[in-house]
Amino acid sequence: MKTLLVLLGPTGVGKTELSLRLAEKFQTSIISSDSRQVYKELPIGTAAPTQEQLARVPHHLVGILSLTDYFSASLFEEQVLSLLDELFQQRDLVVMTGGSMMYIDAVCKGIDDIPTVLPEIRASIYAQYEREGLQPILEELREKDPQHYEEVDRNNYKRVIHAVEICRQTGLPYSSFRTKSNKERPFRIVKIGLTRERDELCERINRRVDEMMQQGLLEEARAVYPHRHLNSLNTVGYKELFQYFDDTWPLDLAVEKIKRNSRVYARKQMTWFKRDPEITWFHPDDEAAIEAFLNQNSQIEV
């Protein structure tokens, strides 16, 4: 049976190198499940595969869009399923790796068919948010969809705004589009999670941020600074450096904030992933155990 091998884990844990070695052994390709690696302007800050790594193994959904292009978990699901139809004609196994939780779930479990928001509705509600703050939008959500109002993280303005966008566009509650039912896939899914001790992971994250700065993250962030209002740039590594460009923080503080926020994001990723009983966990260096697991439990010959 055709198999999608999902290699996941928190930022900085070591997914990239292991995914390359596994893809080489299987003579297959890699699909990136990183929601920011799709943007071609952000190779350093998203730790996108290097030219050398791209030459080792074919990659998909890396550097395919510009910052101004719209992308979402539902579009990702659609593109990956279409891509797998093609790739499975050539190989019995494809590797997908990354740490974007909703993108991984979209492929493995499916995502509800929520309408794409019209640009004018999105522009209108964000303009209101800039003028009036989140409270009036929260009140609108409570009126139009009391069920989702009780469930949503009311401090997460993006989720609140998106729910109200759907309410305004469709005239229906956002919660009416959320079935929370898993979709059947015509392929097998094997999930391997990578994890490290907390201190080890924190040290790797701190070191990686320093390496990104040496590689030119500051210049990369400066180049995209004119687009800082875009949602695609509301991400760790860029929003902190924008504070430096705005003379709000000195550079050393901005870099420390990148490290701290990366560590916080890694904890959020692990909290999300730990809820999934289908994931089998390994230390990234324990490659022999990973290969044994694939051979013994997944009918995959390594």
Backbone as CSV, one residue per row, in Angstrom:
resi,resn,N_x,N_y,N_z,CA_x,CA_y,CA_z,C_x,C_y,C_z
1,MET,0.851,-1.206,0.000,0.000,0.000,0.000,0.880,1.247,0.000
2,LYS,0.432,2.267,-0.688,1.168,3.523,-0.718,1.213,4.124,0.686
3,THR,2.383,4.673,1.048,2.588,5.152,2.422,3.138,6.571,2.427
4,LEU,2.533,7.418,3.259,3.071,8.745,3.539,3.755,8.678,4.890
5,LEU,5.072,8.855,4.892,5.849,8.880,6.126,5.952,10.319,6.596
6,VAL,5.317,10.621,7.728,5.293,11.978,8.265,6.339,12.067,9.373
7,LEU,7.341,12.893,9.147,8.406,13.099,10.117,8.196,14.486,10.721
8,LEU,7.842,14.519,11.994,7.450,15.786,12.604,8.194,16.002,13.916
9,GLY,8.014,17.185,14.476,8.664,17.522,15.736,8.823,19.015,15.860
10,PRO,9.305,19.491,16.999,9.415,20.931,17.232,10.536,21.558,16.417
11,THR,10.500,22.857,16.325,11.532,23.594,15.609,12.900,23.313,16.214
12,GLY,13.887,23.112,15.356,15.258,22.910,15.816,15.594,21.515,16.279
13,VAL,14.667,20.562,16.180,14.923,19.237,16.746,15.831,18.380,15.860
14,GLY,15.862,18.668,14.540,16.717,17.899,13.642,15.972,17.122,12.572
15,LYS,14.823,17.634,12.160,14.006,16.938,11.166,14.655,16.925,9.793
16,THR,15.292,18.019,9.415,15.761,18.173,8.037,16.767,17.101,7.651
17,GLU,17.827,16.953,8.423,18.887,16.016,8.040,18.378,14.581,8.034
18,LEU,17.569,14.210,9.031,17.042,12.847,9.058,16.101,12.601,7.884
19,SER,15.291,13.584,7.535,14.379,13.413,6.402,15.162,13.203,5.108
20,LEU,16.279,13.896,4.974,17.122,13.727,3.787,17.683,12.312,3.710
21,ARG,18.184,11.812,4.826,18.772,10.472,4.816,17.719,9.408,4.541
22,LEU,16.544,9.563,5.139,15.481,8.586,4.897,15.005,8.641,3.441
23,ALA,14.853,9.853,2.913,14.415,9.994,1.518,15.440,9.388,0.563
24,GLU,16.722,9.562,0.881,17.759,8.962,0.040,17.679,7.437,0.082
25,LYS,17.443,6.876,1.260,17.355,5.417,1.378,16.154,4.862,0.622
26,PHE,15.051,5.594,0.675,13.850,5.145,-0.027,13.840,5.564,-1.498
27,GLN,14.834,6.391,-1.888,14.890,6.940,-3.246,13.568,7.637,-3.590
28,THR,13.159,8.504,-2.696,11.891,9.205,-2.864,12.099,10.698,-2.665
29,SER,11.023,11.458,-2.612,11.113,12.907,-2.462,10.489,13.355,-1.151
30,ILE,10.659,14.639,-0.856,10.202,15.220,0.410,9.194,16.330,0.126
31,ILE,8.092,16.293,0.865,7.118,17.388,0.857,7.316,18.187,2.143
32,SER,7.491,19.483,2.011,7.638,20.332,3.197,6.276,20.644,3.783
33,SER,6.125,20.410,5.094,4.898,20.804,5.803,5.207,21.956,6.743
34,ASP,5.945,22.928,6.222,6.272,24.149,6.951,5.505,25.293,6.297
35,SER,4.662,25.950,7.057,3.763,26.953,6.485,4.479,28.200,5.981
36,ARG,5.750,28.387,6.346,6.487,29.574,5.890,7.538,29.242,4.833
37,GLN,7.928,27.989,4.728,8.911,27.631,3.700,8.347,27.748,2.283
38,VAL,7.034,27.889,2.159,6.447,28.061,0.824,6.835,29.409,0.212
39,TYR,7.258,30.365,1.059,7.564,31.709,0.569,9.035,31.813,0.179
40,LYS,9.272,32.207,-1.057,10.629,32.200,-1.594,11.520,33.289,-0.998
41,GLU,10.911,34.302,-0.382,11.713,35.403,0.171,12.286,35.094,1.547
42,LEU,11.957,33.934,2.137,12.300,33.681,3.541,13.169,32.433,3.759
43,PRO,14.173,32.191,2.955,14.907,30.925,3.098,15.690,30.793,4.397
44,ILE,16.265,31.887,4.891,17.107,31.787,6.089,16.253,31.657,7.338
45,GLY,15.300,32.549,7.513,14.493,32.557,8.728,13.585,31.354,8.885
46,THR,13.276,30.660,7.778,12.436,29.464,7.868,13.266,28.185,7.824
47,ALA,14.597,28.333,7.799,15.493,27.163,7.699,15.093,26.273,6.532
48,ALA,14.796,26.911,5.397,14.423,26.155,4.197,15.610,25.324,3.722
49,PRO,15.350,24.231,3.002,16.464,23.419,2.481,17.414,24.264,1.637
50,THR,18.702,24.015,1.811,19.714,24.731,1.035,19.779,24.170,-0.379
51,GLN,20.508,24.849,-1.241,20.679,24.355,-2.608,21.332,22.979,-2.607
52,GLU,22.275,22.785,-1.711,22.935,21.477,-1.605,21.928,20.399,-1.200
53,GLN,21.066,20.715,-0.242,20.064,19.737,0.206,19.023,19.476,-0.883
54,LEU,18.645,20.518,-1.611,17.695,20.345,-2.704,18.280,19.480,-3.816
55,ALA,19.602,19.560,-3.970,20.267,18.724,-4.982,20.316,17.261,-4.553
56,ARG,20.347,17.018,-3.244,20.398,15.634,-2.734,19.074,14.909,-2.938
57,VAL,17.966,15.608,-2.649,16.633,14.990,-2.687,15.646,15.992,-3.293
58,PRO,14.773,15.556,-4.202,13.733,16.457,-4.714,12.797,16.897,-3.592
59,HIS,12.514,18.204,-3.539,11.610,18.756,-2.536,10.403,19.387,-3.215
60,HIS,9.298,19.416,-2.487,8.066,20.011,-3.000,7.508,21.004,-1.988
61,LEU,6.866,22.063,-2.508,6.236,23.123,-1.706,7.257,23.914,-0.895
62,VAL,8.415,24.127,-1.487,9.450,24.991,-0.909,9.697,26.138,-1.879
63,GLY,9.538,27.380,-1.394,9.832,28.552,-2.215,8.981,28.682,-3.455
64,ILE,7.695,28.328,-3.352,6.823,28.342,-4.535,5.959,29.595,-4.614
65,LEU,5.908,30.391,-3.542,5.021,31.544,-3.505,5.785,32.808,-3.133
66,SER,5.161,33.955,-3.432,5.642,35.237,-2.937,4.854,35.602,-1.678
67,LEU,5.414,36.497,-0.890,4.796,36.875,0.385,3.360,37.371,0.221
68,THR,3.084,38.000,-0.906,1.757,38.575,-1.117,0.736,37.542,-1.584
69,ASP,1.172,36.326,-1.868,0.250,35.265,-2.307,-0.489,34.685,-1.105
70,TYR,-1.755,34.418,-1.299,-2.558,33.825,-0.218,-2.289,32.328,-0.134
71,PHE,-2.148,31.833,1.090,-1.989,30.395,1.294,-2.642,30.035,2.620
72,SER,-3.069,28.781,2.753,-3.779,28.360,3.960,-3.626,26.861,4.122
73,ALA,-4.059,26.355,5.280,-4.005,24.914,5.530,-4.882,24.151,4.544
74,SER,-6.025,24.719,4.166,-6.902,24.025,3.223,-6.279,23.964,1.833
75,LEU,-5.613,25.038,1.408,-4.914,25.004,0.121,-3.744,24.029,0.174
76,PHE,-3.077,23.975,1.317,-1.982,23.026,1.485,-2.502,21.592,1.347
77,GLU,-3.596,21.287,2.018,-4.194,19.954,1.917,-4.476,19.602,0.459
78,GLU,-5.090,20.536,-0.248,-5.450,20.315,-1.653,-4.220,20.050,-2.509
79,GLN,-3.174,20.857,-2.311,-1.972,20.709,-3.133,-1.226,19.421,-2.812
80,VAL,-1.148,19.056,-1.534,-0.426,17.837,-1.168,-1.143,16.603,-1.700
81,LEU,-2.454,16.549,-1.591,-3.188,15.383,-2.086,-3.016,15.234,-3.595
82,SER,-3.037,16.353,-4.299,-2.807,16.302,-5.748,-1.387,15.840,-6.058
83,LEU,-0.437,16.339,-5.284,0.961,15.971,-5.469,1.178,14.481,-5.190
84,LEU,0.549,13.989,-4.138,0.711,12.571,-3.797,0.154,11.661,-4.888
85,ASP,-0.907,12.086,-5.541,-1.434,11.298,-6.658,-0.355,11.059,-7.709
86,GLU,0.446,12.090,-7.961,1.525,11.971,-8.951,2.704,11.174,-8.397
87,LEU,3.119,11.511,-7.181,4.322,10.884,-6.627,4.137,9.398,-6.372
88,PHE,2.940,9.003,-5.959,2.687,7.584,-5.673,2.658,6.738,-6.952
89,GLN,2.592,7.369,-8.093,2.693,6.613,-9.343,4.130,6.154,-9.588
90,GLN,5.079,6.851,-8.950,6.494,6.527,-9.147,7.099,5.794,-7.949
91,ARG,6.580,6.040,-6.748,7.163,5.483,-5.531,6.058,4.971,-4.613
92,ASP,6.391,3.987,-3.790,5.427,3.469,-2.820,5.412,4.287,-1.542
93,LEU,6.440,5.126,-1.357,6.537,5.905,-0.134,6.996,7.318,-0.451
94,VAL,6.409,8.286,0.244,6.805,9.691,0.143,6.996,10.208,1.565
95,VAL,8.016,11.033,1.765,8.293,11.626,3.075,7.697,13.031,3.125
96,MET,7.003,13.344,4.197,6.551,14.708,4.453,7.123,15.136,5.796
97,THR,7.763,16.288,5.836,8.387,16.721,7.088,8.196,18.209,7.312
98,GLY,8.087,18.579,8.590,7.907,19.970,8.970,7.287,20.033,10.350
99,GLY,7.013,21.245,10.795,6.491,21.404,12.146,5.216,22.207,12.242
100,SER,4.588,22.514,11.093,3.357,23.304,11.127,2.181,22.395,11.452
101,MET,1.695,22.515,12.662,0.753,21.546,13.202,-0.525,21.438,12.383
102,MET,-1.124,22.578,12.050,-2.388,22.550,11.319,-2.202,22.017,9.903
103,TYR,-1.045,22.281,9.294,-0.791,21.791,7.940,-0.664,20.268,7.933
104,ILE,0.023,19.736,8.948,0.163,18.280,9.055,-1.205,17.639,9.268
105,ASP,-1.991,18.208,10.167,-3.322,17.663,10.430,-4.218,17.766,9.203
106,ALA,-4.058,18.827,8.422,-4.881,18.995,7.228,-4.694,17.832,6.265
107,VAL,-3.440,17.379,6.126,-3.156,16.260,5.220,-3.554,14.934,5.850
108,CYS,-3.238,14.755,7.119,-3.462,13.449,7.761,-4.918,13.224,8.159
109,LYS,-5.605,14.273,8.548,-6.966,14.125,9.078,-8.018,14.824,8.237
110,GLY,-7.571,15.732,7.376,-8.518,16.521,6.600,-8.875,17.791,7.329
111,ILE,-9.358,18.744,6.574,-9.751,20.026,7.142,-11.150,20.347,6.664
112,ASP,-11.916,21.000,7.490,-13.295,21.311,7.116,-13.327,22.238,5.908
113,ASP,-14.376,22.110,5.117,-14.514,22.893,3.892,-15.043,24.288,4.218
114,ILE,-14.160,25.089,4.796,-14.511,26.467,5.167,-14.238,27.366,3.965
115,PRO,-15.180,28.222,3.596,-14.992,29.060,2.402,-13.761,29.957,2.504
116,THR,-13.155,30.243,1.355,-12.056,31.203,1.289,-12.620,32.610,1.441
117,VAL,-12.027,33.384,2.321,-12.542,34.721,2.618,-12.237,35.672,1.465
118,LEU,-13.233,36.446,1.070,-13.034,37.439,0.016,-12.098,38.542,0.511
119,PRO,-11.214,39.032,-0.360,-10.228,40.050,0.055,-10.865,41.293,0.661
120,GLU,-12.011,41.720,0.114,-12.623,42.948,0.619,-13.163,42.771,2.033
121,ILE,-13.651,41.573,2.342,-14.126,41.311,3.702,-12.952,41.279,4.667
122,ARG,-11.858,40.625,4.251,-10.663,40.567,5.103,-10.108,41.969,5.337
123,ALA,-10.029,42.784,4.287,-9.489,44.145,4.430,-10.360,44.975,5.369
124,SER,-11.679,44.810,5.253,-12.600,45.587,6.074,-12.460,45.254,7.555
125,ILE,-12.378,43.966,7.873,-12.339,43.592,9.291,-10.980,43.920,9.908
126,TYR,-9.907,43.807,9.113,-8.598,44.182,9.668,-8.492,45.689,9.856
127,ALA,-9.147,46.449,8.989,-9.172,47.905,9.173,-9.925,48.246,10.458
128,GLN,-11.023,47.531,10.702,-11.764,47.737,11.954,-10.906,47.378,13.156
129,TYR,-10.163,46.282,13.042,-9.288,45.850,14.144,-8.238,46.919,14.447
130,GLU,-7.679,47.527,13.398,-6.672,48.578,13.593,-7.287,49.802,14.270
131,ARG,-8.540,50.109,13.912,-9.198,51.300,14.470,-9.705,51.088,15.893
132,GLU,-10.340,49.943,16.113,-11.136,49.768,17.324,-10.623,48.693,18.269
133,GLY,-9.642,47.900,17.823,-9.169,46.808,18.655,-10.047,45.570,18.502
134,LEU,-9.794,44.587,19.334,-10.441,43.279,19.178,-11.823,43.200,19.825
135,GLN,-12.087,44.025,20.827,-13.309,43.850,21.619,-14.596,43.910,20.789
136,PRO,-14.779,44.881,19.893,-16.014,44.895,19.090,-16.162,43.654,18.207
137,ILE,-15.046,43.129,17.741,-15.095,41.925,16.897,-15.470,40.717,17.748
138,LEU,-14.955,40.666,18.974,-15.351,39.613,19.904,-16.849,39.671,20.200
139,GLU,-17.370,40.878,20.381,-18.808,41.033,20.645,-19.624,40.545,19.455
140,GLU,-19.146,40.830,18.260,-19.843,40.355,17.059,-19.830,38.835,16.987
141,LEU,-18.698,38.239,17.360,-18.620,36.779,17.361,-19.583,36.184,18.382
142,ARG,-19.679,36.806,19.548,-20.583,36.293,20.590,-22.037,36.350,20.116
143,GLU,-22.349,37.381,19.355,-23.716,37.533,18.848,-24.010,36.546,17.717
144,LYS,-23.055,36.387,16.788,-23.320,35.589,15.592,-23.008,34.105,15.762
145,ASP,-22.104,33.785,16.693,-21.727,32.376,16.879,-21.346,32.147,18.337
146,PRO,-22.345,32.119,19.227,-22.038,31.955,20.659,-21.297,30.654,20.969
147,GLN,-21.527,29.607,20.165,-20.834,28.336,20.407,-19.336,28.497,20.216
148,HIS,-18.931,29.102,19.104,-17.498,29.264,18.854,-16.900,30.310,19.788
149,TYR,-17.691,31.291,20.183,-17.216,32.304,21.129,-16.754,31.639,22.421
150,GLU,-17.461,30.602,22.859,-17.095,29.905,24.084,-15.860,29.029,23.901
151,GLU,-15.610,28.569,22.661,-14.518,27.630,22.411,-13.200,28.306,22.024
152,VAL,-13.282,29.446,21.340,-12.095,30.049,20.743,-11.184,30.665,21.811
153,ASP,-9.867,30.698,21.507,-8.918,31.441,22.336,-9.135,32.930,22.060
154,ARG,-9.762,33.633,22.978,-10.156,35.024,22.724,-8.982,35.989,22.717
155,ASN,-7.810,35.511,23.102,-6.604,36.341,23.011,-5.899,36.179,21.674
156,ASN,-6.327,35.192,20.879,-5.716,34.955,19.566,-6.529,35.721,18.528
157,TYR,-6.074,36.940,18.219,-6.883,37.819,17.373,-7.096,37.248,15.976
158,LYS,-6.107,36.494,15.468,-6.258,35.947,14.113,-7.404,34.945,14.048
159,ARG,-7.528,34.107,15.060,-8.602,33.110,15.059,-9.964,33.767,15.258
160,VAL,-10.008,34.759,16.116,-11.268,35.477,16.334,-11.695,36.172,15.045
161,ILE,-10.762,36.870,14.421,-11.068,37.599,13.194,-11.509,36.645,12.091
162,HIS,-10.817,35.514,11.958,-11.172,34.576,10.887,-12.594,34.059,11.079
163,ALA,-12.973,33.762,12.305,-14.330,33.271,12.558,-15.370,34.318,12.165
164,VAL,-15.105,35.572,12.492,-16.059,36.636,12.152,-16.074,36.881,10.647
165,GLU,-14.916,36.743,9.990,-14.876,36.846,8.525,-15.851,35.868,7.883
166,ILE,-15.819,34.625,8.356,-16.696,33.590,7.799,-18.153,33.918,8.095
167,CYS,-18.426,34.381,9.310,-19.797,34.771,9.658,-20.304,35.869,8.731
168,ARG,-19.488,36.879,8.490,-19.913,37.997,7.639,-20.111,37.544,6.195
169,GLN,-19.202,36.710,5.714,-19.259,36.317,4.298,-20.442,35.398,4.005
170,THR,-20.710,34.457,4.900,-21.713,33.428,4.624,-23.061,33.691,5.276
171,GLY,-23.078,34.538,6.310,-24.305,34.721,7.065,-24.622,33.551,7.978
172,LEU,-23.656,32.643,8.133,-23.819,31.454,8.969,-22.774,31.446,10.074
173,PRO,-23.034,30.751,11.177,-22.016,30.652,12.236,-20.775,29.914,11.738
174,TYR,-19.628,30.369,12.166,-18.382,29.686,11.805,-18.412,28.236,12.263
175,SER,-18.987,27.981,13.427,-19.014,26.632,13.982,-19.804,25.660,13.110
176,SER,-20.693,26.171,12.257,-21.484,25.287,11.407,-20.641,24.635,10.318
177,PHE,-19.445,25.173,10.068,-18.561,24.608,9.046,-17.561,23.620,9.627
178,ARG,-17.545,23.488,10.941,-16.532,22.667,11.588,-17.145,21.332,12.019
179,THR,-16.826,20.277,11.265,-17.395,18.954,11.552,-16.521,18.146,12.501
180,LYS,-15.219,18.471,12.543,-14.256,17.769,13.395,-14.199,16.264,13.116
181,SER,-14.531,15.868,11.898,-14.465,14.445,11.542,-13.275,14.208,10.620
182,ASN,-12.544,13.116,10.866,-11.387,12.782,10.051,-11.811,12.252,8.687
183,LYS,-11.083,12.642,7.669,-11.368,12.164,6.321,-10.526,10.919,6.024
184,GLU,-11.108,10.016,5.272,-10.380,8.817,4.858,-9.382,9.180,3.764
185,ARG,-8.203,8.578,3.831,-7.185,8.798,2.807,-6.906,7.485,2.070
186,PRO,-6.631,7.553,0.778,-6.368,6.326,0.008,-4.917,5.859,0.123
187,PHE,-4.269,6.187,1.224,-2.894,5.770,1.470,-2.700,5.616,2.971
188,ARG,-1.661,4.873,3.325,-1.354,4.665,4.741,-0.499,5.831,5.241
189,ILE,-0.704,6.195,6.496,0.068,7.286,7.103,0.834,6.727,8.296
190,VAL,2.146,6.914,8.289,2.998,6.524,9.409,3.625,7.800,9.964
191,LYS,3.415,8.058,11.255,3.906,9.288,11.871,5.053,8.981,12.826
192,ILE,6.192,9.612,12.575,7.342,9.509,13.466,7.630,10.900,14.029
193,GLY,7.650,10.990,15.359,7.959,12.248,16.016,9.379,12.253,16.548
194,LEU,10.043,13.381,16.408,11.400,13.547,16.920,11.369,14.432,18.160
195,THR,12.102,14.012,19.185,12.101,14.776,20.430,13.486,14.744,21.067
196,ARG,13.791,15.738,21.841,15.052,15.832,22.593,14.733,16.314,24.007
197,GLU,15.681,16.118,24.909,15.546,16.696,26.245,15.450,18.214,26.120
198,ARG,14.727,18.813,27.051,14.438,20.246,26.963,15.704,21.081,26.847
199,ASP,16.696,20.837,27.702,17.917,21.641,27.672,18.653,21.479,26.355
200,GLU,18.671,20.260,25.849,19.334,19.979,24.571,18.645,20.726,23.439
201,LEU,17.312,20.708,23.422,16.570,21.393,22.366,16.759,22.904,22.459
202,CYS,16.712,23.443,23.668,16.894,24.890,23.848,18.264,25.334,23.354
203,GLU,19.284,24.540,23.655,20.635,24.869,23.200,20.718,24.859,21.671
204,ARG,20.077,23.875,21.050,20.073,23.802,19.588,19.337,24.987,18.978
205,ILE,18.216,25.378,19.580,17.463,26.520,19.069,18.291,27.798,19.170
206,ASN,18.918,28.018,20.321,19.749,29.215,20.501,20.886,29.257,19.491
207,ARG,21.517,28.109,19.294,22.635,28.042,18.354,22.157,28.287,16.920
208,ARG,20.982,27.755,16.596,20.480,27.930,15.235,20.149,29.391,14.953
209,VAL,19.616,30.103,15.935,19.330,31.523,15.731,20.629,32.286,15.470
210,ASP,21.677,31.971,16.227,22.977,32.618,15.982,23.480,32.319,14.569
211,GLU,23.311,31.086,14.137,23.747,30.707,12.784,22.933,31.444,11.719
212,MET,21.633,31.605,11.952,20.804,32.344,11.005,21.255,33.795,10.887
213,MET,21.612,34.389,12.009,22.093,35.764,11.973,23.390,35.847,11.180
214,GLN,24.258,34.864,11.347,25.516,34.838,10.593,25.268,34.635,9.104
215,GLN,24.200,33.897,8.786,23.893,33.607,7.381,23.215,34.777,6.670
216,GLY,22.760,35.776,7.434,22.157,36.950,6.807,20.691,37.168,7.104
217,LEU,20.211,36.669,8.252,18.804,36.853,8.588,18.438,38.325,8.703
218,LEU,19.355,39.140,9.240,19.065,40.568,9.392,18.781,41.206,8.034
219,GLU,19.608,40.899,7.043,19.422,41.461,5.704,18.147,40.923,5.059
220,GLU,17.866,39.629,5.304,16.642,39.042,4.753,15.415,39.737,5.333
221,ALA,15.430,39.975,6.640,14.303,40.643,7.289,14.170,42.084,6.807
222,ARG,15.305,42.752,6.595,15.259,44.139,6.119,14.636,44.212,4.722
223,ALA,14.912,43.209,3.896,14.378,43.193,2.535,12.863,43.050,2.508
224,VAL,12.307,42.333,3.481,10.852,42.121,3.486,10.136,43.092,4.438
225,TYR,10.884,43.941,5.109,10.319,44.883,6.079,9.176,45.725,5.509
226,PRO,9.251,46.169,4.245,8.121,46.945,3.695,6.806,46.170,3.678
227,HIS,6.859,44.857,3.767,5.652,44.025,3.743,5.274,43.525,5.144
228,ARG,5.756,44.197,6.190,5.632,43.671,7.551,4.194,43.499,8.012
229,HIS,3.246,44.151,7.328,1.839,44.023,7.720,1.225,42.696,7.279
230,LEU,1.905,41.951,6.409,1.346,40.704,5.882,1.340,39.616,6.948
231,ASN,0.313,38.777,6.920,0.215,37.679,7.872,1.379,36.709,7.722
232,SER,1.887,36.560,6.507,3.000,35.642,6.252,4.264,36.038,6.997
233,LEU,4.338,37.292,7.452,5.515,37.763,8.188,5.244,37.906,9.685
234,ASN,4.068,37.504,10.106,3.765,37.503,11.540,4.308,36.213,12.139
235,THR,5.622,36.098,12.102,6.257,34.843,12.489,7.573,35.111,13.192
236,VAL,7.987,34.167,14.018,9.209,34.318,14.807,10.406,34.502,13.874
237,GLY,11.265,35.440,14.231,12.461,35.705,13.457,12.363,36.986,12.667
238,TYR,11.167,37.315,12.238,10.956,38.536,11.467,10.301,39.617,12.313
239,LYS,9.245,39.268,13.043,8.548,40.299,13.814,9.452,40.904,14.889
240,GLU,10.407,40.120,15.406,11.333,40.662,16.409,12.324,41.638,15.760
241,LEU,12.830,41.288,14.584,13.766,42.181,13.897,13.058,43.440,13.400
242,PHE,11.764,43.331,13.097,11.013,44.529,12.724,10.984,45.523,13.891
243,GLN,10.955,45.015,15.119,11.009,45.900,16.294,12.342,46.641,16.347
244,TYR,13.386,45.960,15.909,14.701,46.613,15.839,14.699,47.702,14.766
245,PHE,14.138,47.383,13.591,14.074,48.379,12.521,13.229,49.581,12.922
246,ASP,12.227,49.342,13.781,11.365,50.434,14.253,11.981,51.215,15.408
247,ASP,13.230,50.856,15.795,13.929,51.493,16.921,13.215,51.256,18.253
248,THR,12.467,50.169,18.328,11.812,49.807,19.582,12.742,49.002,20.475
249,TRP,13.523,48.108,19.873,14.456,47.264,20.606,15.850,47.406,20.017
250,PRO,16.904,47.287,20.839,18.251,47.146,20.282,18.390,45.758,19.645
251,LEU,19.400,45.607,18.789,19.533,44.368,18.041,19.752,43.165,18.949
252,ASP,20.590,43.326,19.983,20.853,42.166,20.840,19.592,41.694,21.551
253,LEU,18.705,42.636,21.933,17.440,42.245,22.554,16.537,41.542,21.545
254,ALA,16.502,42.044,20.310,15.678,41.409,19.276,16.117,39.963,19.046
255,VAL,17.421,39.727,19.024,17.933,38.374,18.812,17.570,37.475,19.989
256,GLU,17.692,37.997,21.207,17.298,37.214,22.383,15.812,36.889,22.355
257,LYS,15.013,37.840,21.869,13.569,37.596,21.755,13.279,36.503,20.722
258,ILE,14.043,36.477,19.635,13.864,35.404,18.645,14.120,34.051,19.297
259,LYS,15.193,33.972,20.076,15.521,32.711,20.753,14.408,32.319,21.711
260,ARG,13.970,33.278,22.515,12.923,32.980,23.504,11.635,32.559,22.819
261,ASN,11.216,33.303,21.804,9.951,32.997,21.141,10.023,31.687,20.363
262,SER,11.211,31.347,19.869,11.386,30.052,19.205,11.227,28.918,20.213
263,ARG,11.765,29.113,21.413,11.620,28.084,22.452,10.153,27.945,22.880
264,VAL,9.455,29.081,22.982,8.028,29.045,23.331,7.243,28.309,22.252
265,TYR,7.556,28.591,20.990,6.865,27.934,19.884,7.122,26.433,19.898
266,ALA,8.357,26.036,20.211,8.680,24.604,20.290,7.822,23.917,21.354
267,ARG,7.606,24.585,22.494,6.759,24.005,23.538,5.316,23.867,23.053
268,LYS,4.829,24.864,22.339,3.467,24.793,21.796,3.343,23.642,20.807
269,GLN,4.369,23.465,19.969,4.341,22.362,19.014,4.250,21.020,19.732
270,MET,5.077,20.842,20.756,5.076,19.570,21.477,3.742,19.328,22.187
271,THR,3.143,20.378,22.731,1.835,20.231,23.373,0.801,19.739,22.368
272,TRP,0.842,20.309,21.165,-0.083,19.911,20.096,0.180,18.456,19.683
273,PHE,1.442,18.139,19.410,1.778,16.813,18.897,1.504,15.713,19.923
274,LYS,1.727,16.019,21.194,1.560,14.998,22.230,0.116,14.526,22.365
275,ARG,-0.819,15.278,21.806,-2.224,14.864,21.846,-2.511,13.742,20.845
276,ASP,-1.599,13.503,19.929,-1.846,12.557,18.834,-1.269,11.185,19.189
277,PRO,-2.117,10.199,19.465,-1.607,8.878,19.858,-0.997,8.098,18.700
278,GLU,-1.163,8.590,17.468,-0.635,7.880,16.301,0.853,8.137,16.090
279,ILE,1.422,9.057,16.851,2.841,9.397,16.678,3.697,8.481,17.546
280,THR,4.733,7.893,16.940,5.742,7.135,17.679,6.988,8.001,17.789
281,TRP,7.514,8.146,19.021,8.556,9.136,19.283,9.943,8.506,19.352
282,PHE,10.931,9.242,18.815,12.329,8.816,18.828,13.230,10.033,19.025
283,HIS,14.424,9.784,19.548,15.474,10.803,19.503,16.021,10.818,18.074
284,PRO,16.303,11.981,17.513,16.771,12.051,16.131,18.033,11.240,15.850
285,ASP,18.884,11.060,16.868,20.126,10.307,16.657,19.897,8.797,16.642
286,ASP,18.721,8.363,17.045,18.445,6.933,17.144,17.897,6.404,15.817
287,GLU,18.683,6.597,14.778,18.230,6.260,13.429,18.017,4.755,13.261
288,ALA,18.839,3.960,13.930,18.688,2.503,13.816,17.326,2.063,14.355
289,ALA,16.904,2.648,15.477,15.602,2.297,16.048,14.467,2.751,15.131
290,ILE,14.648,3.906,14.496,13.625,4.393,13.560,13.492,3.443,12.378
291,GLU,14.633,3.001,11.833,14.597,2.078,10.705,13.997,0.736,11.112
292,ALA,14.317,0.269,12.324,13.747,-0.986,12.810,12.230,-0.859,12.963
293,PHE,11.784,0.284,13.459,10.348,0.518,13.597,9.659,0.487,12.237
294,LEU,10.257,1.139,11.270,9.664,1.157,9.939,9.605,-0.242,9.341
295,ASN,10.641,-1.016,9.539,10.679,-2.377,9.002,9.672,-3.288,9.694
296,GLN,9.619,-3.207,11.020,8.837,-4.164,11.782,7.361,-3.813,11.888
297,ASN,7.058,-2.522,11.987,5.697,-2.127,12.273,4.960,-1.516,11.091
298,SER,5.675,-1.171,10.051,5.007,-0.417,8.990,5.117,-1.080,7.621
299,GLN,5.695,-2.276,7.577,5.844,-2.997,6.304,6.586,-2.175,5.273
300,ILE,7.498,-1.350,5.765,8.312,-0.527,4.881,9.731,-1.055,4.920
301,GLU,10.271,-1.381,3.790,11.630,-1.899,3.739,12.614,-0.750,3.617
302,VAL,13.504,-0.634,4.594,14.515,0.421,4.555,15.802,-0.163,3.968
